[in-house]
Amino acid sequence: MNKQILPDENDWDNFWKLDSAKRFTRTSWSKKRICRILDLFVGKDKKVLDAGCGSGFFSKYFCDKGAKVFSLDYSDEALQIAKRITNGKTEVLKKDLLSPNISADIHEKFDLIFTDGLFEHFSSGEQDIIFNNLFSMISSEGVIVTFVPNKFSPWELIRPFYMPGIKEAPFVLSGLVELNERNGAKIIYKGGLNVFPFALSPDNLFGHLFGMLLFTIAKK
């Protein structure tokens, strides 16, 4: 198995302490577009896992929708942010998603498991471990929604300036589809978002090619 690209939680703790990282807690066109997709799957009393919760932005979004939310990360700093911006409504879980049998520790089945900016920080073998851990916690009718950065997006040229010290290996859509399928997930929707970072953006036509983010929605 290849070495993990982002080996240690201290990298994320240090990142989330930066003033520049606060921008990721704010609403952006990219986040608005992600929320439009999530709106189809989240609602009152739904049980949601925000895996790799980072800034906590989506944990707050899920809480505001009336869901029962669990925010998972291995960065203490990220979990503190998530707890703060949700006004304590989320249940925080400090877990390493590479740990075997993580579902045995959590004892929950989720209607929605969401990741944004998670898988690109790990090798392909580690991605399989994480995906299987998450997939094992989906309810029979639940979905796993996965967002990753697009290798061919112009964002990748400037990303290191916005995320100093954080390395990643961005995806192409076929690679994200393969990650799902080789781990037994059935994709029901896929595409890309945020070709242009303003209101009018040809995401339906070009999102899968040049969008800043690629995504899949899958179920068992």
C-alpha positions as CSV (number, residue, x, y, z in Angstrom):
1,M,0.0,0.0,0.0
2,N,1.3,3.5,-0.9
3,K,2.0,6.0,1.8
4,Q,-0.8,8.3,2.7
5,I,-0.4,11.7,1.0
6,L,-1.5,13.5,4.1
7,P,0.1,11.5,7.0
8,D,-0.8,13.2,10.1
9,E,-3.6,15.1,11.9
10,N,-1.3,17.9,13.0
11,D,-1.3,19.1,9.4
12,W,-5.0,19.7,9.6
13,D,-4.9,21.1,13.1
14,N,-2.3,23.6,11.9
15,F,-4.4,24.4,8.8
16,W,-7.6,25.1,10.6
17,K,-5.9,27.4,13.0
18,L,-4.9,29.7,10.2
19,D,-6.9,32.9,9.7
20,S,-7.0,32.1,5.9
21,A,-8.8,28.9,6.7
22,K,-11.8,30.8,8.0
23,R,-12.9,31.4,4.4
24,F,-14.0,27.7,4.2
25,T,-16.7,28.3,6.9
26,R,-18.4,30.8,4.6
27,T,-21.0,30.3,1.9
28,S,-19.6,30.3,-1.7
29,W,-21.1,29.5,-5.1
30,S,-19.5,26.1,-4.9
31,K,-21.1,25.4,-1.6
32,K,-24.5,26.6,-2.8
33,R,-24.3,24.2,-5.7
34,I,-23.4,21.3,-3.5
35,C,-26.3,22.1,-1.2
36,R,-28.7,22.1,-4.2
37,I,-27.7,18.5,-4.7
38,L,-27.8,17.6,-1.1
39,D,-31.3,19.1,-0.7
40,L,-32.6,16.1,-2.6
41,F,-31.5,13.7,0.1
42,V,-31.5,15.5,3.4
43,G,-34.4,16.5,5.6
44,K,-35.9,16.6,9.1
45,D,-34.9,13.6,11.3
46,K,-32.6,12.1,8.6
47,K,-29.4,10.6,10.1
48,V,-26.4,12.2,8.5
49,L,-22.6,11.5,8.8
50,D,-20.4,14.4,7.7
51,A,-17.2,12.4,7.2
52,G,-14.1,14.6,7.3
53,C,-16.2,17.5,8.4
54,G,-13.3,20.1,8.2
55,S,-14.7,23.6,8.6
56,G,-18.1,22.3,9.7
57,F,-19.9,24.2,7.1
58,F,-21.9,21.2,5.9
59,S,-22.5,19.9,9.4
60,K,-24.2,23.3,10.1
61,Y,-26.2,23.0,6.8
62,F,-27.4,19.5,7.8
63,C,-28.3,20.7,11.3
64,D,-30.3,23.6,9.8
65,K,-32.2,21.1,7.7
66,G,-33.3,19.3,10.9
67,A,-31.2,16.2,10.5
68,K,-29.5,14.3,13.3
69,V,-25.9,15.1,12.5
70,F,-22.6,13.4,13.3
71,S,-19.4,15.2,12.4
72,L,-16.4,13.0,12.0
73,D,-12.8,14.1,11.7
74,Y,-9.4,13.2,13.1
75,S,-8.5,16.9,13.7
76,D,-9.4,18.2,17.1
77,E,-9.3,21.8,15.7
78,A,-11.9,20.9,13.0
79,L,-14.2,19.2,15.4
80,Q,-14.1,22.2,17.7
81,I,-15.0,24.4,14.8
82,A,-17.9,22.1,13.8
83,K,-19.2,22.0,17.4
84,R,-19.0,25.8,17.6
85,I,-20.7,26.7,14.3
86,T,-23.5,24.2,14.9
87,N,-24.1,25.6,18.4
88,G,-23.5,22.2,19.8
89,K,-26.2,20.5,17.7
90,T,-23.8,18.0,16.0
91,E,-22.3,15.0,17.7
92,V,-18.6,15.0,17.1
93,L,-16.6,11.8,16.5
94,K,-12.9,11.8,16.5
95,K,-12.0,8.8,14.3
96,D,-9.4,7.8,11.8
97,L,-11.2,6.5,8.8
98,L,-8.3,4.1,8.0
99,S,-9.1,2.2,11.2
100,P,-10.5,-1.3,10.6
101,N,-14.1,-2.0,11.5
102,I,-14.9,1.6,12.4
103,S,-18.6,0.9,12.1
104,A,-18.3,-1.4,15.1
105,D,-17.3,1.7,17.2
106,I,-20.0,4.0,15.9
107,H,-23.1,1.8,16.1
108,E,-25.1,3.9,13.7
109,K,-26.7,3.4,10.2
110,F,-26.9,6.6,8.2
111,D,-29.4,7.8,5.6
112,L,-26.7,10.0,4.1
113,I,-23.0,9.9,4.3
114,F,-21.3,12.9,2.8
115,T,-17.7,13.7,2.0
116,D,-16.2,16.8,0.4
117,G,-12.4,17.1,0.1
118,L,-11.5,13.8,1.7
119,F,-10.4,11.0,-0.7
120,E,-7.9,13.1,-2.6
121,H,-5.6,13.1,0.4
122,F,-5.1,9.3,0.4
123,S,-3.6,6.6,-1.8
124,S,-5.9,4.4,-3.9
125,G,-5.5,1.5,-1.4
126,E,-6.4,3.8,1.5
127,Q,-9.3,5.2,-0.4
128,D,-10.7,1.7,-0.6
129,I,-10.4,1.2,3.1
130,I,-12.2,4.5,3.8
131,F,-14.9,3.9,1.3
132,N,-15.6,0.5,2.6
133,N,-15.7,1.8,6.2
134,L,-18.2,4.5,5.2
135,F,-20.2,2.2,3.0
136,S,-20.7,-0.2,5.8
137,M,-22.5,2.5,7.8
138,I,-25.2,3.3,5.2
139,S,-28.7,2.3,5.9
140,S,-30.5,0.0,3.4
141,E,-32.0,3.0,1.5
142,G,-29.2,5.4,2.3
143,V,-26.8,7.1,-0.1
144,I,-23.1,8.1,-0.1
145,V,-22.4,11.4,-1.7
146,T,-18.8,12.0,-2.6
147,F,-17.2,15.3,-3.8
148,V,-13.6,15.5,-4.9
149,P,-11.4,18.1,-6.7
150,N,-11.1,17.8,-10.5
151,K,-7.6,17.3,-11.9
152,F,-8.4,19.5,-14.9
153,S,-9.9,22.4,-13.1
154,P,-8.1,25.8,-13.2
155,W,-8.6,25.8,-9.4
156,E,-5.8,23.3,-9.1
157,L,-3.3,25.9,-10.3
158,I,-4.1,28.3,-7.4
159,R,-5.2,25.9,-4.7
160,P,-1.7,25.6,-3.0
161,F,-1.9,29.4,-2.2
162,Y,-5.3,28.9,-0.5
163,M,-4.4,25.7,1.3
164,P,-0.8,25.9,2.3
165,G,0.8,22.7,3.6
166,I,-2.1,20.5,2.4
167,K,-1.2,18.1,-0.4
168,E,-3.8,16.3,-2.5
169,A,-4.1,14.1,-5.6
170,P,-7.2,15.3,-7.6
171,F,-9.5,13.0,-9.6
172,V,-10.9,12.6,-13.0
173,L,-14.6,11.5,-13.1
174,S,-13.8,8.0,-14.3
175,G,-11.5,7.5,-11.4
176,L,-14.2,8.5,-8.9
177,V,-16.7,6.2,-10.6
178,E,-14.2,3.3,-10.4
179,L,-13.6,4.0,-6.6
180,N,-17.4,3.5,-6.1
181,E,-17.8,0.5,-8.3
182,R,-14.9,-1.5,-7.2
183,N,-16.2,-1.2,-3.7
184,G,-19.7,-2.4,-4.5
185,A,-21.5,0.9,-4.8
186,K,-24.2,1.5,-7.4
187,I,-24.0,5.0,-8.8
188,I,-27.3,6.8,-9.4
189,Y,-26.0,10.2,-10.4
190,K,-22.6,11.7,-11.3
191,G,-21.2,14.9,-12.7
192,G,-19.2,18.1,-12.0
193,L,-19.8,21.5,-10.5
194,N,-18.5,25.0,-10.5
195,V,-17.1,25.5,-14.0
196,F,-17.2,29.3,-13.3
197,P,-17.3,30.7,-9.8
198,F,-20.3,32.9,-10.3
199,A,-24.1,32.6,-10.7
200,L,-24.2,31.4,-14.3
201,S,-22.0,28.4,-14.9
202,P,-22.4,25.7,-17.6
203,D,-22.1,22.8,-15.1
204,N,-24.5,20.5,-16.9
205,L,-22.5,20.7,-20.1
206,F,-18.9,21.0,-18.9
207,G,-18.9,20.2,-15.2
208,H,-17.6,16.7,-15.6
209,L,-14.7,18.1,-17.7
210,F,-13.7,21.4,-16.2
211,G,-15.7,21.8,-13.0
212,M,-13.8,22.6,-9.8
213,L,-15.5,19.6,-8.2
214,L,-16.6,16.1,-9.3
215,F,-19.2,14.1,-7.6
216,T,-21.0,10.8,-7.4
217,I,-24.1,9.7,-5.5
218,A,-24.3,6.0,-4.9
219,K,-26.3,3.4,-2.9
220,K,-26.1,-0.3,-2.1
